[in-house]
Amino acid sequence: MCHFIFKASKKDKEETKMNWDNFIRQQKSLVYYQDLQVFLDKQEALGKCILPLKSLRFNALTLTPLHKTRVVILGQDPYHGAGQAHGLSFSVPDGIKVPPSLRNIYTELKASISDFKIPLSGDLTHWAKQGVLLLNAVLSVEKTKAGSHAKKGWEVFTDNIIREINDSQQGVIFLLWGKYA
């Protein structure tokens, strides 16, 4: 079964409209994105469970408006286990076991910041709301199949996000994490 409950607040959605909606609308009008959408529609028509849910795919943009972006952390693709993906790279919803990659991040933070306390939760929503864009290069994946949506068009989309941030914001820090980076 492919479901998960998570909703952005009304305030988060309103800020997104001021920042990312025009960008997303413009991307959706381009051929590469239309091809990507055809691929996703076909996968869903075949009954494949696509993660995160469609309503969460742009969660990183919803929670981190363009004008508030201070740091971009780029990962590979969403976690592909049940209940893990919620549209933020390296993050899992509260109550889901912290994945090894995020555990490693926490360990490195603890080694670098003496008073850092390793959280019990893997939910990084609070990072996103503080200006950390937790972006994957690929924004969807078939359940249990890491890398299954690579080279379908998401990389163009995320390259364009990075370009937009670089062109419109100053002093943004870009971090590329993981083997893929």
C-alpha positions in Angstrom: 0.0 0.0 0.0 1.2 3.5 -0.8 0.1 6.1 1.6 1.3 8.5 4.2 -0.2 11.5 6.0 1.7 14.8 6.0 0.4 18.2 5.2 2.2 21.5 4.9 0.6 24.3 6.9 -1.5 27.0 5.1 1.3 29.5 5.8 3.9 27.3 4.2 1.7 26.9 1.1 1.2 30.6 0.8 4.9 31.4 1.0 5.5 28.7 -1.7 3.0 30.5 -4.0 5.1 33.7 -3.7 8.3 31.9 -4.5 8.3 28.6 -6.3 4.9 28.4 -8.1 5.9 30.4 -11.1 9.1 28.4 -11.4 7.3 25.1 -11.2 4.6 26.3 -13.7 7.3 27.3 -16.1 9.1 24.0 -15.8 5.9 22.0 -16.3 5.4 23.8 -19.7 8.8 22.4 -21.0 9.1 19.2 -23.0 11.5 17.5 -20.6 8.9 17.9 -17.7 6.0 16.8 -19.9 8.0 13.6 -20.8 8.7 13.1 -17.1 5.0 13.4 -16.2 4.1 10.9 -18.9 6.6 8.5 -17.4 5.2 9.0 -13.9 1.6 8.6 -15.1 2.5 5.4 -16.8 4.1 4.0 -13.7 1.1 4.9 -11.6 -1.3 3.3 -14.3 0.8 0.1 -14.0 0.0 0.1 -10.3 3.5 0.9 -9.1 3.9 2.7 -5.8 5.7 6.0 -6.4 7.3 7.7 -3.5 6.9 10.2 -2.1 3.2 10.6 -2.7 2.5 13.2 -5.4 1.3 15.7 -2.7 4.7 15.5 -1.1 7.1 15.6 -4.1 7.6 19.3 -3.8 7.7 19.4 0.0 11.3 20.7 0.0 10.1 23.8 -2.0 7.0 24.1 0.1 8.9 24.3 3.4 11.9 26.3 2.1 10.8 29.3 0.1 13.3 30.7 -2.4 13.8 34.0 -0.6 14.6 32.1 2.7 17.0 29.6 1.2 20.4 29.8 2.9 21.8 26.3 2.4 21.1 23.6 -0.2 21.8 20.0 0.7 21.6 17.8 -2.4 21.0 14.1 -2.1 20.4 11.4 -4.7 16.8 10.3 -4.6 14.1 9.7 -2.0 14.2 6.9 0.5 12.4 4.0 -1.1 11.1 2.2 2.0 7.5 2.2 3.3 6.7 5.5 5.0 10.1 7.0 4.7 9.9 9.5 1.8 8.2 12.8 2.5 9.9 15.1 0.0 12.9 16.2 2.0 16.3 14.7 1.3 17.9 12.6 4.1 14.8 13.2 6.2 12.1 10.7 7.4 8.8 11.5 9.1 8.8 11.4 12.9 8.2 7.9 14.2 10.2 6.3 11.3 13.5 4.7 12.2 16.5 6.9 11.4 18.1 5.6 8.2 21.9 4.8 8.2 22.7 7.8 5.9 21.0 10.3 8.4 22.6 8.5 11.3 26.0 9.1 9.7 25.1 12.8 9.2 24.2 13.0 12.9 27.4 11.3 13.9 29.5 13.8 11.8 27.6 16.7 13.3 28.3 15.4 16.8 32.0 15.0 16.0 32.1 18.6 14.7 29.9 20.4 17.2 30.6 19.5 20.8 27.2 20.3 22.2 25.2 18.7 19.3 22.8 16.2 20.7 21.9 13.4 18.3 18.1 13.5 17.9 15.9 10.5 18.2 13.8 11.6 15.2 14.9 11.7 11.6 12.5 14.4 10.7 14.4 17.4 9.3 11.4 19.6 8.7 12.7 22.1 11.2 15.9 22.5 9.1 13.8 23.2 6.0 11.8 25.9 7.8 15.1 27.5 8.8 16.3 27.9 5.2 17.9 24.5 4.5 16.6 23.3 1.2 16.7 19.5 1.5 16.6 18.6 -2.2 17.2 15.3 -4.0 18.5 15.3 -7.6 15.6 12.9 -8.3 12.2 13.7 -6.7 10.5 10.3 -7.0 11.3 6.6 -6.8 9.5 3.3 -7.1 8.9 1.7 -3.7 11.9 -0.6 -2.8 13.8 0.4 -6.0 16.5 2.9 -5.3 17.5 4.9 -8.4 14.5 3.7 -10.4 13.5 7.2 -11.6 17.1 8.4 -12.4 17.6 9.9 -15.9 13.8 10.4 -16.4 14.0 14.2 -16.2 14.2 15.1 -12.6 17.9 15.9 -12.8 17.0 18.7 -15.3 14.4 20.0 -12.9 16.7 20.1 -9.9 19.5 21.6 -12.0 17.1 24.4 -12.9 16.2 24.8 -9.2 19.9 25.2 -8.4 20.4 27.6 -11.2 17.4 29.7 -10.0 18.8 29.9 -6.5 22.3 30.7 -7.7 20.9 33.5 -10.0 18.5 35.0 -7.5 20.1 34.6 -4.1 23.5 35.6 -2.6 25.6 33.7 -0.2 23.8 30.4 -0.4 25.9 27.4 0.6 25.6 24.2 -1.5 26.4 20.8 0.0 26.4 17.7 -2.1 26.1 14.6 0.2 26.3 10.9 -0.4 28.1 8.6 -2.8 26.1 10.1 -5.8 27.4 13.6 -5.1 
